[in-house]
Amino acid sequence: MPEVRITIGGRQFEVACQEGEESYLHSAAKMLDDEAQVLSDQVGRMPEARMLLMAGLLLADKTASVEDKISEVRAELAEREAELAGLRNATVEPERIEVPVVPQQVTETLAELAAQAEALAAAVEEKAG
């Protein structure tokens, strides 16, 4: 099990970790050290235990904030996925357009009128001609 030396708040610590997790431990220690540095800049020197406690609480607060944001984003994503699923499953009815149909009786009457008009036109031509 590897031993890793980390620095938090200007103090060095030897910490054991699992093989291959050294980079994660260094990243976590850097985050904690950054918070400890903020505390040191604001408050000055404080006991090691209190510094680690306060830095841990600051990180926990940030983590809680990020988790809240993740929950909000997941809820919004679930809404969008439900909306998308609804749109995918929706059947779109084509717009119905009704075209008027001329009744057969009107068509026949118009044909008769046309025939009578042609007969009258022929009669007028005959008398004129």
N, C-alpha and C positions, 0 to 999 in steps of 0.2 A: 504494500500500500504506500503510494508516494507521499512524501511530506512536502508541503508547499509553504513557502514563506510569503506572507501577505503583509501589507502595511495599511493600517486604518488609523486615521487621526494622528499620524506621525509615530505610531507605535507599531512594532513588528510582532507578528504572531506566527507560530509554526502550526500548520493545520494539515491533518491527514485527509486524503480523499481517495476515491476509487480510481483505479487505473483508467486513464483516458478522460477523466473529468477535470483535469488541471485547468484547462482554459475556461471552463464554466466557473470554477472557483475563483480564478483571477478576475473574471468579469463581475461576479457577485461582490467580491472584495472591493473592486474599483467603485461600484455603485455605493457601497457602504462608506467607503473612504470619502467619496464626493459629498455625501450627506454630513459626515463627521467634519469635513473641512468647512462647510457652511456654518455648522454649529460653532466651530472654533473661531471663525471670523466674527460671528455675532456675539458670542458669550465669552470667549477667551478660554483659558485652561480650565478643565473640569476633570473630575475623577474618571478613570477609564470606564468603569461600569456604567456610570451615568451617561458618558459620551456614547457608548455603544447602545445603551437603551434608547436614548433620544434619536440617534441616527437610524436605529431599527424602526422606531415609531414613525419617523418621517418617511422611510421607505414603505412601511405598511400603509400609510396614508396615501401615498402615490399609487401603490398597487391597488388599493380599494377603489380609488378614482378611476384607474384604468379598467378594472373589472366592471364598474358601473357603466362605463362607456361601452365596453364590449357587450354587456347585456342589452343596452339600448340599440346598438348596431345589429345584434342578433335578432331582436324583436322587429326592427325595421326590415331586416332581410327576410324574416318569416312572412311579414305582411306582403312584401314585394313578390316572394315566391308564390304565395297564395293567390295574389292578383294575377300573376303570370299563368299559373295553372288554370285559373278561371277563364282567362283569355284563350288559352290553348284549347280548352274543352267547350268553349262557346260555339254554338252553331249560328252562323250569320244567315239570316233569311234574306233572300234577294228581294229587292224592292218590287212590289207588285204594281204593275201598271195595267189598268183596264182599258182596252181598246173597244170603243163602241162597235157593235155589230149591227149592220143594217138588216132589218127584218126582210125575209123573203118576199112578203107582200109588197113592200115599198119598192124592191128591186123589180118585181114584175110590173108594177104600176108605172115606174119610170121607163121600162122597156116599151110598154104600150104607148106612152106619151111620145117617146122617141120615134116609134113607128108611125104614129099619127102625124107628127111634125114632118117626117120625111115624105109621107103621102101628100100632105098639104104643100110642101115645097115642090114636089113633082107636079102637082096640079097647077100651081102658080106658074111654073116653068112652061107647062104645056099651053096654058092660055096666053102667056106672054110670047111664046115662041112661034 
